[in-house]
Amino acid sequence: QINVLQAKKKFEILDAMLSFMHAQYTFFQQGYSLLHELDPYMKKLATELDQLVIDSAVEKREMEHKHALIQQRSLPFFQDFSYDDSKVEFNVDAPNGVVMEGYLFKRASNAFKTWNRRWFSIQNSQLVYQKKLKDVLTVVVEDLRLCTVKPCEDIERRFCFEVVSPTKSCMLQADSEKLRQAWIQAVQASIASAYRESPDSYYIE
């Protein structure tokens, strides 16, 4: 039996090796056939890729040129840029008592610090806002005489200013530099006007 097994071993191992080599040959031949069918498509893709590289280089040059032109323009151009500068005036002696009004973004005091667009107004020495036109007024600052207002530059948004009272602070964002300056001046003028109107009662309080 041992001699029989020794004899069979010689051709059975060789047969297994030959079968493996045939399987490998068939596998690579079938792979070549499949990829050979894709050859025209691959050549077409290569041509499109070359064109995309050229288009991308042209677009990059154009964008760099535009960026260089923008950098050459003066800073006041950016400061004067505005979405809506239709109303940048205020009137402390307005007949309806509204010194100034308009849309501002208000940063929420919650943990998420979200920004919401609200209709703000300065009236009766108070800073108030409404979510909608007919909503009840929400008072942000009850007495502007106890407040200060200052522009904020060290923040992630442009055109921001802060109204600070003894109990809280309110971060606001205008749509342009002109509007920010107008709101700051309106708050300051309202503070001065409130002092002029009732200085005695204020000092008594």
Protein Blocks (a to p, Z undefined) as FASTA:
>chain_A
ZZmmmmmmmmmmmmmmmmmmmmmmmmmmmmmmmmmmmmmmmmmmmmmmmmmmmmmmmmmm
mmmmmmmmmmmpcfklmmmpcfblkbccdcfkbfklpabgcddddddfbfnopacddddd
deehiacddfblklccddfblblklpccdddfbbcbehiacdddfkbccddddfbfklmm
mmmmmmmmmmmmmmmmmmmlmmmZZ
